[in-house]
């Protein structure tokens, strides 16, 4: 695995953390392709696969605003699969109004 995505990790609310997805090294080519299509800080931070990343609820909303327009773009199968996965993870964090943590494996 490259990253496990957890919402609510280190939260002050007991029992509020949830593992909501993961990306692995096979997704890195699609990640690079998506980065060419969007100037997204979120995608850029995911390229540092050896370091945990934490995103505040505000950063989650900002990342969604940057990635959602790509839903209307013609993408390769791998790009579409990764985009769908990332948007789902971000939407879950946004719905919970909590931070998102990408834990390096």
C-alpha positions as CSV (number, residue, x, y, z in Angstrom):
1,X,0.0,0.0,0.0
2,X,1.0,3.6,-0.5
3,X,-1.6,5.2,1.7
4,X,-4.5,4.1,3.9
5,X,-7.2,6.8,4.2
6,X,-8.6,7.3,7.7
7,X,-11.3,9.9,8.6
8,X,-11.3,11.0,12.2
9,X,-8.0,9.5,13.3
10,X,-6.6,11.4,16.3
11,X,-10.1,12.9,16.7
12,X,-11.2,14.0,20.1
13,X,-14.4,12.1,19.6
14,X,-14.0,8.5,20.8
15,X,-14.9,5.8,18.2
16,X,-15.1,8.3,15.4
17,X,-12.3,7.1,13.2
18,X,-13.0,5.0,10.1
19,X,-10.7,3.4,7.5
20,X,-12.4,4.6,4.2
21,X,-10.0,3.5,1.5
22,X,-6.5,3.0,0.2
23,X,-4.3,3.6,-2.8
24,X,-1.2,1.6,-3.7
25,X,1.8,2.0,-5.9
26,X,-0.1,0.8,-9.0
27,X,-2.2,4.0,-8.7
28,X,0.9,6.3,-9.0
29,X,0.7,6.5,-12.8
30,X,-2.9,7.5,-12.7
31,X,-2.1,10.0,-9.9
32,X,0.6,11.6,-12.1
33,X,-1.9,11.8,-15.0
34,X,-4.5,13.5,-12.8
35,X,-1.9,16.0,-11.7
36,X,-1.4,17.0,-15.3
37,X,-5.1,17.7,-15.5
38,X,-5.5,19.6,-12.2
39,X,-3.4,22.0,-10.2
40,X,-4.4,20.2,-6.9
41,X,-2.5,20.6,-3.7
42,X,-4.2,17.4,-2.5
43,X,-2.8,15.3,-5.4
44,X,0.6,16.9,-5.0
45,X,0.8,15.9,-1.4
46,X,-0.1,12.3,-2.1
47,X,3.0,12.0,-4.3
48,X,5.2,11.9,-1.1
49,X,4.3,8.3,-0.4
50,X,6.7,7.9,2.5
51,X,5.2,10.5,4.7
52,X,1.8,10.6,6.5
53,X,-0.4,13.4,5.3
54,X,-3.2,15.1,7.3
55,X,-5.9,17.3,5.8
56,X,-8.2,19.6,7.8
57,X,-11.9,19.7,7.1
58,X,-11.2,23.0,5.2
59,X,-8.6,21.3,3.1
60,X,-10.9,18.4,2.4
61,X,-13.5,20.9,1.0
62,X,-10.8,22.7,-1.0
63,X,-9.6,19.3,-2.5
64,X,-13.2,18.4,-3.5
65,X,-13.6,21.8,-5.2
66,X,-10.4,21.1,-7.2
67,X,-11.2,17.5,-8.1
68,X,-15.0,17.5,-8.8
69,X,-14.6,19.3,-12.1
70,X,-12.6,16.3,-13.3
71,X,-15.7,14.2,-13.0
72,X,-16.9,15.8,-16.3
73,X,-13.6,15.2,-18.2
74,X,-12.8,12.2,-20.4
75,X,-10.3,10.1,-18.5
76,X,-8.6,6.8,-18.9
77,X,-10.0,3.8,-17.0
78,X,-7.2,4.0,-14.4
79,X,-7.6,7.8,-14.0
80,X,-11.4,7.4,-13.6
81,X,-11.0,4.6,-11.0
82,X,-8.5,6.7,-8.9
83,X,-10.6,9.9,-9.2
84,X,-13.7,8.0,-8.1
85,X,-11.9,6.5,-5.1
86,X,-10.4,9.9,-4.1
87,X,-13.7,11.8,-4.4
88,X,-15.5,9.1,-2.4
89,X,-12.9,9.4,0.4
90,X,-13.1,13.2,0.4
91,X,-16.9,13.2,0.3
92,X,-17.0,10.8,3.3
93,X,-14.6,13.1,5.3
94,X,-16.7,16.2,4.2
95,X,-19.9,14.5,5.3
96,X,-18.4,13.7,8.7
97,X,-17.0,17.3,8.8
98,X,-13.7,15.8,10.0
99,X,-10.1,15.6,8.8
100,X,-8.7,13.1,6.5
101,X,-5.4,11.3,7.2
102,X,-3.4,9.5,4.6
103,X,-1.2,7.0,6.5
104,X,1.9,6.0,4.6
105,X,2.5,2.2,4.5
